[in-house]
Amino acid sequence: MKRKSSAYFGLLPETEIAPNIQEQVQEQVKFNDLLNKSINELNLSKRPYNVLAALKITTLEELVQYSAKELLSFRPFGVKCLEEVEAALALYNLTLQK
């Protein structure tokens, strides 16, 4: 029995599919590695770092789940701390929740 080509089913040939999937997987792994980084990597000053540590926010993934409004509700996290955190996240092309 003759095997039907993948073009028959409207799919790309295997040689074109594999690299694309591999690139997507590599990008996802890089993104996951980035999110798993410690907040220590942000090189924050003491006040924002200590507030985040007190909230038990230890990774970038945990941090980006907060909005600016939520962070500002924690004492003594103020506008300057928020600006510092947002600037540090921007270096990694990350933002807080909207």
N, C-alpha and C positions, 0 to 999 in steps of 0.2 A: 504494500500500500504506500502510495506516495504521500509524503508529508507536505501539508500546505504551508506556504510561506507566511511569515508574520504580516507581510504587507496585505495579504488577503483579509486579515482581521482588522486592518486599519491601524496596526501598530508599527512603531519604528523598528528597524532591524536591531537585533540584539546588540550589535556593536555600538549603536547609538544610544541605547537605553542604559547599558551598564555604566558608562562614565558619568552620565547625568545623575543617576541614582547615587553613585559613589560620591560625587561632588556634594549632593544634598546631605548625605549622611555625614560627610566630613564637616560641612558647615554647621549641622546640628550638634555634632560633638564639640566643635569649637565654642558654640553658643552655650552649651551646657557647662563646659569647663569655665567659661567666663562667669556664668551665674553662680557657680560653686565657689568662686573666689571669696576669700575672707574680706570683711570690711577693712581689715588692716591694710589691704592693697590700695585703698583710697587715700592713704596718708592724711587722714583728717587730723585737725587739731584736737586737743583734749576734750573740750566741751561736747562737740557733736559725737565724737567717738564714745565718750562715757555715757551719754544719753542712749545711744544706740545699743551699747553693751548692756545697760541696765534694762532695756526693753527685750534683751536676749535676741537682738538682731545680729547675727554673726556672718551672714553671707549676703552677697549682692542680690541673690534671688529673693531673700526675705525682705531686703530693703526696698526693692522696686515694687513690692506689693503694697506699699504705703503711698498715700497721696501727700502732697505738701500740707494740706489742711490737717491731716491726721498727725503728721510729725510736729506741726506747730502747736498742737494741743498738749504735747508733753512738755512739762517744765523740766529744765530750763532751756528747752530747744526753741530758739528764736529765729528771727529772719536771717541773721548773719550765719547761723548754723545751717539753715535751709539752703542759703545761697552757696555755701561751701560744699554741701553734700551734692547739690544739683550740678555744680561745676565739676566735681570729681566724677560723678556718674557720666557726665557728658564726654569725658575723656575716653570712656568705654562705649560711647554711643548708646547709653542707657538713660532712661528717664524714670521719674516717679509716676505712679498712676495718676490719671487725670481726674 
